[in-house]
Amino acid sequence: MIEEVSTSDLPSILGDLTDTLHACVHDGASVGFVLPFSRQSAQEFWEARVFPMVAAKAAILFVARRKGRVVGTVQLVPAPMPNQPHRADVSKLLVHPDFRRLGLGRALMTALQDKACYLGLSLLVLDTRSGDPSQALYQSLGFQVAGEIPGFCRNPFDDRLEPTTYMYKNLQ
């Protein structure tokens, strides 16, 4: 089940979001964090970075639930600048490793795109570590490669720099 999260729901899902982010990073996801990565750091990310954005309506948070537990998430972040009211960023698509290959990432992205269309947005932008399975998912959803930047992000496990691929999707 995919749902858009309201501000009042945030405290009740903090533990599940923390678990999902922590597990994804420890599974090798390139989502801005490197090892060692504690549960406390994962919790602080949600509380200090994402929750304030959701409360300020600067981001829309979607979650995927399985048996009442949040096991996936993604954020729609509308561009804040006056010359970009037509676009938004896709941020932090995460599916707990124990719940992958069930269509949750696709379902989260579909809900995000539906909301973007409802809001009248016409362009979505994201980046992903080049060659990750998420890149194939995004391409299957109609995202186009804009380009690749070598040495963009550090590998979560070791001190090696990796490329990232920027992608976009026109919604109209």
C-alpha positions, 0 to 999 in steps of 0.5 A, spaced: 500 500 500 502 506 497 500 513 501 502 520 502 504 522 509 501 527 513 505 531 518 501 528 523 503 521 521 511 522 521 512 520 529 509 514 528 513 512 522 520 514 524 522 507 526 520 504 520 523 509 516 530 509 520 530 501 519 529 502 512 534 507 511 539 504 515 538 497 512 539 500 505 545 504 506 548 497 509 546 494 503 550 498 499 545 504 496 548 510 494 544 515 497 548 520 500 551 516 506 557 511 507 559 506 512 560 506 518 552 509 518 548 508 525 541 507 526 542 514 530 544 517 524 539 514 520 534 517 525 537 524 525 536 524 517 529 523 518 528 528 524 533 534 522 532 534 514 526 530 511 521 531 517 522 539 517 521 539 509 515 535 509 512 540 515 514 546 511 510 543 505 517 543 501 517 536 500 511 530 499 513 524 502 510 517 500 511 510 503 510 503 502 507 499 507 507 491 508 503 488 513 502 495 517 510 496 516 513 502 512 518 498 508 519 503 502 519 511 501 520 516 496 520 524 496 517 529 491 521 535 492 518 541 488 523 546 485 523 552 490 525 557 485 520 562 481 523 560 474 522 553 476 515 552 478 514 546 473 519 541 475 521 537 482 526 533 484 525 525 486 529 524 492 531 518 496 527 512 493 528 507 498 526 500 499 528 495 505 532 490 502 528 484 505 522 487 501 525 488 494 523 485 487 515 486 489 514 492 485 514 497 491 519 501 488 515 502 481 509 503 485 512 509 489 514 512 483 508 511 480 504 515 486 510 520 486 508 521 478 501 521 479 502 527 484 506 531 480 501 531 474 496 533 479 500 539 481 501 541 474 508 539 474 511 537 467 518 535 469 521 530 474 529 530 475 533 525 479 540 522 480 542 515 481 549 512 481 551 509 474 549 502 473 545 501 479 538 497 479 534 503 480 537 506 473 534 501 470 527 502 474 527 509 472 528 508 465 523 503 464 518 508 467 520 513 461 526 517 465 531 519 460 539 520 461 541 527 461 548 525 462 553 522 467 558 525 472 564 521 473 567 521 480 561 524 483 559 520 489 563 516 494 562 508 494 558 507 501 563 501 503 570 504 501 574 510 499 572 509 491 569 515 487 563 513 482 559 516 477 552 518 477 547 519 472 542 525 471 535 523 469 529 527 467 522 525 465 517 530 461 510 529 464 506 532 458 
